[in-house]
Each structure stands twice: as C-alpha cells, then as structure tokens.
C-alpha cells in the first residue's frame, strides 16, 4: 500500500510526510507541547528533531508494510505542517483499527481535525477495507471528543482504565466510526 496523499483542497493537503520534512514536523510538535502534551505522553519539551526523523522514517516503513498509516496535514500556502492523523493497531482479522489525531496550536478550532478524521476514515474504509475505526479520547479531553462527534462517530461510553498515561491508567471515551457514518 503506497498511498501518500489522501486529501487536498485549495488550503489543506493531507499526505504522508517524509524524513526530509522532519524540521517542519518538529516545529509543529514544539509549538503544541502545552496543548497536546496534556493528552499525549510522547509530546513533551524533551521531544527532539531526531524524534521527528525517527517517527517519519518509522511511519514510512509501517506504511510500506501496511501495518500503520500516518498522515500529516499541511497548509498549502505556507507549507507548514499543522497536524497529524493516523490509523494504527490495525486488526486485519476483525477489520478495525484505532484512529488518532492532533492539530498544531494556533490552528485548532477551524474544523481541521474533523476534516482529517473524515478523510482518513474514507481512506481506511475504501483502501484498507476496514469496517470499524475506534477513536479513544482520554476523559477530560473534550476537544478530541467534539472532533469525534463532529466527524459522525458514535460514543460507546466511558471505558475504565482504557489508556495508560505517564505511568497511570486513565479512563477514556470510546467512539466508533463505520462506513455508514460517512
């Protein structure tokens, strides 16, 4: 599976980033540590340019193997990387996976995460032939929950100890998207 681009309009492009774009990926992460780091343990002020290079290289290998599909959102006018969306923990046997996303600080509240979720879901259902996507939002992450709801996902409730964050189990809301939701 070699798909690199899954969406483009006059303002936004959603595609796989390459290792050569590590600097712009790193800049987006660094600009967003305060907001994203509250919910994602990988996003800290210790995140480095080398971490971005490794993430992008690993993402390309996983995409080639068909085990994970990570895409980045780019603002076409500036070339800035303004977020990420990915499909991981793919179960081919049961035709489902996890879908996760984040948007760079300064670009939130513009519907970009919802756009990314819907574009990625269409890719997952059409290209990967998945039948279910799960979005897991840590309890308290109301912005992520709103994105899931705006994208058409169904809440399946609060799941106890569903995530592990900084060495502690955390409750999380489970959402599902199926092809008919789009």
Secondary structure, DSSP 8 states (H G I E B T S, - for coil): ----EEEE-SSEEEE---GGGHHHHHHHHHHTHHHHTTT-TT-STT--HHHHHHHHHHHHHHHHHTS-EEEEEEETTT--EEEEEEEEEEETTTTEEEEEEEE-TTSTTSSHHHHHHHHHHHHHHHTS--SEEEEEEETT-HHHHHHHHHTT-EEEEEEEEEEEETTEEEEEEEEEE-GGG-
